[in-house]
Amino acid sequence: MSGAASAQEWLQSLLQAGEALRERVRALPPAQLWLLALLSTAGTSIDSESLALAAGFSPAEIADHLAPLEHQGLVTNAGGRWSTAHDEIAAASRAALTVEQQRAAHRSIGEYHAGTDVADADTLLRAARHFLIAGDDSTVQQLHRRFARAARERGDRRAFSEIAAELIDEEAHSSRVSVLVRACPSRGVSDSGPRRARSPHLP
């Protein structure tokens, strides 16, 4: 039996025993758990270079840490893009983090989205929602200004409150939307993005 087949059988047995899977994920080396948590937080596939930036690792370190995760069947690589192999694995990796580590993961993925060369409306929306979960209100305000400016440039004449509500998925009359609108001038909307900080590794 091939190693890949053995890994898949092992994975299937773990999926059938949720607690065993959670224990296995919690027992991963910190760097591997951090990568798994980032992939699960992103909810979409990420290429190695972008994952390295989000994780604060070098390309060589990324390769070293992803290889055992792939061997164990915890992550998959399709066309050079990485993702968790199953929703249960993603849930287990998030559950293994402290609240602060979860926020750090969302902040790192938010930086990944906001820092892309082509940050379109959908990308800015994803970034803002990750920063919102991370509790980084200042960066959400920066992203709202970028989001609102992009909306105006493509001819969107909606009120800033409606644009802000779309960005953070809340009602236009919510207090959080009001804060964003007050921080967004109608002229000279800033296009500056969040500063990238090296993501903390798990202890």
C-alpha positions as CSV (number, residue, x, y, z in Angstrom):
1,M,0.0,0.0,0.0
2,S,1.4,3.4,-1.0
3,G,2.2,6.1,1.6
4,A,-0.5,8.4,0.2
5,A,-3.1,5.7,0.5
6,S,-2.0,4.9,4.1
7,A,-2.3,8.6,4.9
8,Q,-5.7,8.8,3.4
9,E,-6.9,5.8,5.4
10,W,-5.4,7.3,8.6
11,L,-7.1,10.6,7.8
12,Q,-10.5,9.0,7.3
13,S,-10.3,7.2,10.6
14,L,-9.5,10.5,12.3
15,L,-12.5,12.2,10.6
16,Q,-14.7,9.5,12.1
17,A,-13.3,10.2,15.5
18,G,-13.5,14.0,16.0
19,E,-11.8,14.1,19.3
20,A,-8.9,12.1,18.0
21,L,-8.5,14.6,15.2
22,R,-8.5,17.5,17.5
23,E,-5.9,15.9,19.7
24,R,-3.7,15.2,16.7
25,V,-4.0,18.8,15.6
26,R,-3.2,20.1,19.0
27,A,-0.1,18.0,19.2
28,L,1.4,19.4,16.0
29,P,4.6,21.4,16.3
30,P,3.7,25.1,16.8
31,A,4.9,26.2,13.3
32,Q,2.8,23.6,11.6
33,L,-0.3,24.4,13.7
34,W,0.2,28.1,12.8
35,L,0.2,27.3,9.1
36,L,-2.8,25.1,9.4
37,A,-4.6,27.7,11.4
38,L,-3.8,30.4,8.7
39,L,-5.1,28.2,5.9
40,S,-8.3,27.4,7.9
41,T,-8.8,31.1,8.7
42,A,-8.3,32.2,5.1
43,G,-11.0,29.7,4.0
44,T,-9.5,29.7,0.5
45,S,-6.3,28.3,-1.1
46,I,-3.1,30.3,-0.8
47,D,0.1,30.0,-2.8
48,S,3.4,29.3,-0.9
49,E,4.9,32.8,-1.3
50,S,1.8,34.5,0.1
51,L,1.5,32.0,2.9
52,A,5.1,32.6,3.8
53,L,4.4,36.3,4.1
54,A,1.3,35.8,6.2
55,A,3.0,33.3,8.5
56,G,6.3,35.3,8.9
57,F,8.4,32.4,7.5
58,S,11.0,32.2,4.8
59,P,10.2,30.1,1.6
60,A,12.5,27.4,2.8
61,E,10.8,27.3,6.2
62,I,7.4,27.1,4.5
63,A,8.4,24.1,2.5
64,D,9.8,22.3,5.5
65,H,6.6,22.9,7.6
66,L,4.1,22.1,4.8
67,A,5.7,18.8,3.8
68,P,4.8,16.9,7.0
69,L,1.3,18.4,6.9
70,E,0.8,17.2,3.4
71,H,2.3,13.8,4.2
72,Q,-0.3,13.4,7.0
73,G,-3.1,14.4,4.7
74,L,-3.9,17.6,6.7
75,V,-3.3,20.0,3.8
76,T,-3.6,19.7,0.0
77,N,-1.7,21.3,-2.8
78,A,-3.5,22.0,-6.1
79,G,-1.6,23.9,-8.7
80,G,0.8,25.4,-6.2
81,R,-2.0,26.6,-3.9
82,W,-2.4,25.2,-0.4
83,S,-5.6,24.6,1.6
84,T,-6.8,22.5,4.5
85,A,-7.8,19.0,3.4
86,H,-11.2,18.9,5.1
87,D,-13.5,21.3,7.0
88,E,-13.1,19.2,10.2
89,I,-9.4,19.8,10.0
90,A,-9.9,23.5,9.6
91,A,-12.3,23.6,12.6
92,A,-9.8,21.6,14.7
93,S,-7.0,23.9,14.0
94,R,-9.0,27.0,14.9
95,A,-10.2,25.4,18.1
96,A,-6.6,24.7,19.1
97,L,-5.8,28.4,19.2
98,T,-6.3,30.9,22.1
99,V,-8.5,33.9,21.4
100,E,-5.4,36.1,20.9
101,Q,-3.9,33.6,18.5
102,Q,-7.2,33.5,16.6
103,R,-7.1,37.3,16.3
104,A,-3.5,37.1,15.1
105,A,-4.4,34.6,12.4
106,H,-7.2,36.9,11.2
107,R,-4.9,39.9,11.3
108,S,-2.3,38.0,9.2
109,I,-4.9,36.9,6.6
110,G,-6.3,40.4,6.5
111,E,-2.8,41.7,5.7
112,Y,-2.5,39.1,3.0
113,H,-5.7,40.2,1.3
114,A,-5.0,44.0,1.8
115,G,-1.4,43.7,0.6
116,T,-2.2,42.0,-2.8
117,D,-1.0,43.9,-5.9
118,V,-4.6,44.0,-7.2
119,A,-6.8,44.8,-4.2
120,D,-10.2,44.9,-5.8
121,A,-13.5,45.4,-4.0
122,D,-13.9,41.8,-3.0
123,T,-10.4,41.5,-1.7
124,L,-10.8,44.7,0.4
125,L,-14.0,43.3,1.7
126,R,-12.4,40.1,2.8
127,A,-9.5,42.0,4.4
128,A,-11.8,44.3,6.3
129,R,-13.8,41.4,7.8
130,H,-10.7,39.6,8.9
131,F,-9.4,42.8,10.6
132,L,-12.8,43.3,12.1
133,I,-12.6,39.9,13.8
134,A,-9.1,40.7,14.9
135,G,-10.4,43.8,16.6
136,D,-8.2,46.1,14.5
137,D,-10.7,49.0,14.1
138,S,-8.0,51.4,12.9
139,T,-7.1,49.3,9.9
140,V,-10.8,48.6,9.2
141,Q,-11.2,52.4,8.9
142,Q,-8.2,52.6,6.5
143,L,-9.7,49.8,4.4
144,H,-13.1,51.6,4.4
145,R,-11.5,54.7,2.9
146,R,-9.9,52.6,0.2
147,F,-13.2,50.7,-0.4
148,A,-15.2,53.9,-0.6
149,R,-12.7,55.6,-2.9
150,A,-12.8,52.5,-5.2
151,A,-16.6,52.7,-5.2
152,R,-16.6,56.3,-6.2
153,E,-14.1,55.7,-8.9
154,R,-16.3,53.1,-10.5
155,G,-19.3,55.4,-10.3
156,D,-21.0,54.1,-7.2
157,R,-22.9,57.0,-5.8
158,R,-24.4,55.3,-2.7
159,A,-24.1,57.0,0.7
160,F,-21.0,56.2,2.6
161,S,-23.1,54.5,5.2
162,E,-24.3,52.0,2.7
163,I,-20.8,51.4,1.4
164,A,-19.5,50.9,5.0
165,A,-22.4,48.5,5.8
166,E,-21.5,46.4,2.8
167,L,-17.8,46.3,3.8
168,I,-18.5,45.0,7.4
169,D,-21.7,43.2,6.7
170,E,-23.8,45.2,9.1
171,E,-26.9,47.4,8.9
172,A,-26.4,50.9,7.6
173,H,-27.7,52.4,10.9
174,S,-25.4,50.4,13.2
175,S,-23.0,52.3,15.5
176,R,-19.9,50.7,13.9
177,V,-21.0,51.9,10.5
178,S,-21.5,55.4,11.9
179,V,-17.9,55.4,13.2
180,L,-16.6,54.4,9.8
181,V,-18.6,57.1,8.0
182,R,-17.4,59.8,10.4
183,A,-13.8,58.7,9.8
184,C,-14.2,58.8,6.0
185,P,-14.1,62.4,4.5
186,S,-16.1,62.9,1.4
187,R,-13.1,64.4,-0.4
188,G,-9.5,63.2,-0.6
189,V,-10.2,59.7,0.6
190,S,-7.0,58.0,1.6
191,D,-5.7,55.0,-0.3
192,S,-3.1,53.9,2.2
193,G,-3.1,50.3,3.3
194,P,-2.3,48.7,6.6
195,R,1.3,48.2,7.7
196,R,2.4,44.6,7.5
197,A,3.7,43.3,10.8
198,R,5.5,40.0,11.3
199,S,2.9,37.5,12.5
200,P,3.6,36.0,15.9
201,H,4.4,32.3,15.9
202,L,2.5,30.1,18.3
203,P,4.2,29.6,21.6
